[in-house]
Amino acid sequence: MKEIRKEEINFTKEVAQKSGIDMDDEELYAVGNMIKEIQLERKLDEKDKTIEEKDKKLEQKDKIIERLKRELNRK
């Protein structure tokens, strides 16, 4: 984890240097946090999609269960 954080700091410093931006460490951390936020949003979106897919499967299974219950009650 420390290695990833170190790479992130180096990356943001490199971006700041190439951009010609004079930033102190606090501003660099803000840039790093923005990058981290974007990554977390992407992960959250992926998890939301997974949950939606699983919800759809559960709904389908619930429909099958209800149909089978009705069939059993008819007999």
N, C-alpha and C positions, 0 to 999 in steps of 0.2 A: 504494500500500500504506500509506503514511504517513497519507494522508487517511482511509482506512478505520479505521486504528488510532485516529486522533484522534476520529472519529465514535463508535467503540466506547467510548472513555474518556468522552466527553461523555454518551453514553447511560447508562453505568453510574453516572456522577455524578448525572444527572437522576433515575434510578430510586432511588438512595440518598437524594436530597433529598426526593423525593415520599414515600418510605417513612418518612422521619423518622429514618433511620439515620445515625449519626455515624461515618463510615468514613474511614480515612486512605487514601492512594494505594495502599498494598500490598493492602489489602482490596478496593479497587476493581478492581485488576488480577486478583485472585482471582475476582471475579465475572465479569470479562471472559473469563478463561480458562475458566470453567465454560460460558459461552455458546459460546465457540469449540469446546469439547469436544463439546457437543451438536451443533453444526453439522458437525463432522468425523465424528461417529458417523452422522449422517444420510447424509452423502456416502459413507461406507464401506458402509452398508446398501444404498444405491443401486448401488454398484459390485459388491457381493456378488450382488445380484439379476441384474445384467447378466452376471456371470460364470456364474451358474447357468443362465441362458437360453442362453448360448453353449455351455456344457457339454452341455446337452440336445440342441442342434442337432448338435454333434459326435458325440454318441452315436448319433443317428439316421443321420448320414452313415456312421458306422462300420458300423452294421447293414446299410445299403444296400451298402457295399463288400464286406462279408463275404458277403452274399447273392449279389452279382454274381460274386464269386470262386468260390463253390460252383457256380454255373451254368456258369461257364467250365470248371471242372474236370470237369463231367459231360459236356461235349462232347468 
